[in-house]
């Protein structure tokens, strides 16, 4: 299969052949308390954002399985 996506950096190689879900899960597992901005008075943590995306993936998989 011809892939037009570059594989010139280590990040490109890591992403190659993976779904968005697999990439998000790997990033979520690897990061700690890093902020991505603020929501109201509290910092929004990057791992919380990724956890919300992973929860969406899980709900989608449960709906498919039902």
N, C-alpha and C positions, 0 to 999 in steps of 0.2 A: 504494500500500500504506500502510495506517495504522500509524504508529509511535508507541507510547505512551511511548517513552523521551524524556526531556527533552533539549533542545539549548540550554540556557541559559548554559552556560559554555564557554570555549574547549576544555576537555577533553572535554565532551559532544559538541561538534561534531567533534573529532578522532576519537572513538570511533564516531560514527554511521556505520552502514553497513559497518563493518569486522568481520572475524572476530577472535576472541580471538587467533588465531595472528598475524594481521597487526599487532595492537596490541603483542603481546609482542615480535615481531621489531623493530618500530620503537623500542620502549623499550630493548631490548637494544643496538641499534646506537647509541643516543643517550647512554647513561650510561657513566660511567667506573668508577673504583674506589670504589664505595659499599657499605657493609656493611648487611646486613639482620638481623644478630644474630650470635651466636657458636655454633659447633659445636665442642665440646671446647675446646682452647686456641687455636684459630684462628678468626679472623673469617670469616664466610660472606659472600662478596661477592655483591651484587645481580646483577651481570652473569653470575656463574657459575650462579646460580639460573635466570636467564632463558635462558642457554645450554643448561642441562639441559632446559628446556621446549621450546626450539627443536629440540633433538636428538630429543625425543619426537615432535614434529610431523613431522620428517624421516623417522623410522623408520615412522611411520604412513603417510606418503605412499608410501614404498617398498613397504610391504606391499600397499597398494591397487593400485599399479602392477603388481605381480607377478601 
